[in-house]
Amino acid sequence: MSFRWLSRPNASCGMGVADHTKNTFMELKRKKVHRYVIFMVDESKKEVVVEKTGGPAESYDDFTAALPENDCRFAVYDYDFVTSDNCQKSKIFFIAWSPSSSRIRAKMLYATSRDRFRRELDGVHYEIQATDPTEMDLEVIKDRAH
């Protein structure tokens, strides 16, 4: 008797990405209409969708407060700063938020979807994996951007 490994198609590919999701990222990148975008995995649709956007006037504290305390999310944050030569700059951060207190299933779902989703977001400068708010503190963002 011979055994065959059964492979599940797309098991490692993670979720699809909705067109609206990509368009919202492009609005942040090109038009600067959002300070941040928080994405969630919609298991019923098997895709990553936009959960919340923050307007250009919102702060980093507004952004971090919008992330769920006990559940995973993907997010992008457009960080504006002034260089030592007084130039206005902007860097886009991709943040994979996976708090220690979130469910194992959610952590696995987001971990398997992250790489594919991240590749869809052309124009991200830095990536941060955070399991705790201190790992994505504003000082961490500042240090990475400069």
Secondary structure in CASP SS format (residue, H / E / C, confidence):
PFRMAT SS
TARGET T0000
AUTHOR 0000-0000-0000
METHOD secondary structure of the structure
MODEL  1
M C 1.00
S C 1.00
F C 1.00
R C 1.00
W C 1.00
L C 1.00
S C 1.00
R C 1.00
P C 1.00
N C 1.00
A C 1.00
S C 1.00
C C 1.00
G C 1.00
M C 1.00
G E 1.00
V E 1.00
A C 1.00
D H 1.00
H H 1.00
T H 1.00
K H 1.00
N H 1.00
T H 1.00
F H 1.00
M H 1.00
E H 1.00
L H 1.00
K H 1.00
R H 1.00
K H 1.00
K C 1.00
V C 1.00
H C 1.00
R C 1.00
Y E 1.00
V E 1.00
I E 1.00
F E 1.00
M E 1.00
V E 1.00
D E 1.00
E C 1.00
S C 1.00
K C 1.00
K C 1.00
E E 1.00
V E 1.00
V E 1.00
V E 1.00
E E 1.00
K E 1.00
T E 1.00
G E 1.00
G C 1.00
P C 1.00
A C 1.00
E C 1.00
S C 1.00
Y H 1.00
D H 1.00
D H 1.00
F H 1.00
T H 1.00
A H 1.00
A H 1.00
L C 1.00
P C 1.00
E C 1.00
N C 1.00
D C 1.00
C C 1.00
R E 1.00
F E 1.00
A E 1.00
V E 1.00
Y E 1.00
D E 1.00
Y E 1.00
D E 1.00
F E 1.00
V E 1.00
T C 1.00
S C 1.00
D C 1.00
N C 1.00
C C 1.00
Q E 1.00
K E 1.00
S E 1.00
K E 1.00
I E 1.00
F E 1.00
F E 1.00
I E 1.00
A E 1.00
W E 1.00
S C 1.00
P C 1.00
S C 1.00
S C 1.00
S C 1.00
R C 1.00
I H 1.00
R H 1.00
A H 1.00
K H 1.00
M H 1.00
L H 1.00
Y H 1.00
A H 1.00
T H 1.00
S H 1.00
R H 1.00
D H 1.00
R H 1.00
F H 1.00
R H 1.00
R H 1.00
E H 1.00
L C 1.00
D C 1.00
G C 1.00
V C 1.00
H C 1.00
Y E 1.00
E E 1.00
I E 1.00
Q E 1.00
A E 1.00
T C 1.00
D C 1.00
P H 1.00
T H 1.00
E H 1.00
M H 1.00
D C 1.00
L H 1.00
E H 1.00
V H 1.00
I H 1.00
K H 1.00
D H 1.00
R H 1.00
A H 1.00
H C 1.00
END
